[in-house]
Amino acid sequence: MSPGPPGFEGLAGAEPGTAPAPGVPPGVRTVPPLAPGATRLVLIRHGEATCNVSGVCGGPLGCDGLTGLGRRQVEALRDRLLVTRELAGADALYASVLPRAIETAELLAPALDAVGGGPDGPTPELLTECGLCELHPGEADGLTWSEFTERFGDLDWDADPWRPIAPGGESWAGFVNRVSGALDGIVAGREGQLVVVACHAGVIEASILAKLAVAGGLDGARLQLRTRHASMTGWEIEAGRWRLLGYNDAAPLPAPG
C-alpha cells in the first residue's frame, strides 16, 4: 500500500494543494475548502466482540472484550494507519468504558504517535468516557437476547423510540441525545485538533442522526446502518457546524484463522 496524504486529510479524501474554484460564492459552493482551524473527529467502531457472537446484551456486565477475529480486524486497521499515517499526531484518544472499545483503542494507539516519531513514538493518553458507550441496557445487561425477550417482551423502537430497553436502561431517542451531548463535550475547546474515539455502531449512527440534517434525528429516527467492525467515520467541526467526511472506511478483512 502506498502512503496517502499525511494526517487527517488522507482520511478526508482531500488533495493537498488543490484550491477551490475561484469566485464561487460560499452560499452556492457544494464542495467547501479545507478548514485548517476545524476540529477533526474520527469515530472508530470496535472490532468484533464476544458479545456480538454470543448473542449477549453487552453492557458493563455482558462485555468480555474482543474475539480473536476482532483483534485481527483492529490490527489490520492499525497496520494500514502505520503506513498511510492518516491519524498520526492525534491530539486525543478516547474510548467508551466498555472493554471492547478500550481494547480497540489500545491496539490502535501505536498508529497515533506524533508525526515523525515512528511507531514507538509518544501516543495520546487514553481517556475513557461513559457518554461514548453503546446504549445503556439497565437490567438487560448480560442477558441473552432470548432471555431479554422472555423477561421484557418485544420492543419496537420504530413504534416507540422513547421506550427504555429495560428498567434502568435507555430509550433509543434518549441514547441519541446522550451521545450528541457527549460528542459536543469532547470537541469543545479542541479547535484545530485531531481527536480519535474508539466506540460503537450505535454511537456512530447516533452521531449521524444528531449532527446531520436528518428529519427526526433527535426524536427517535433510525437509520439502521451496517457499520463495519474496525471502520472509521470522519467528521470536521467548524464553528459549531458538523461536516461528515467519510463513513465505514475499513482496512481489508483479515484472513480467517
Buried (B, 14 or more C-beta within 10 A) or exposed (E): EEEBBBBBBBBBEBEEEEEEEEEEEEEEEEEEEBBEEBBBBBBBBBBBBBBBEEEBBBBBEBBBBBBEBBBBBBBBBBBBBBEBBBBBBBBBBBBBBBBBBBBBBBBBBBBBBBEEEEEEBEBBEBBBBEBBBBBBBBBBBBBBEEBBEEEBEEBEBEEEBEBBBBEEBBBBBBBBBBBBEBBBEBBEEBEEBBBBBBBBBBBBBBBBBBBEEBEEBEEBBBBEBEBBBBBBBBBBBBEEEBBEBBBEBBBEEBEEE
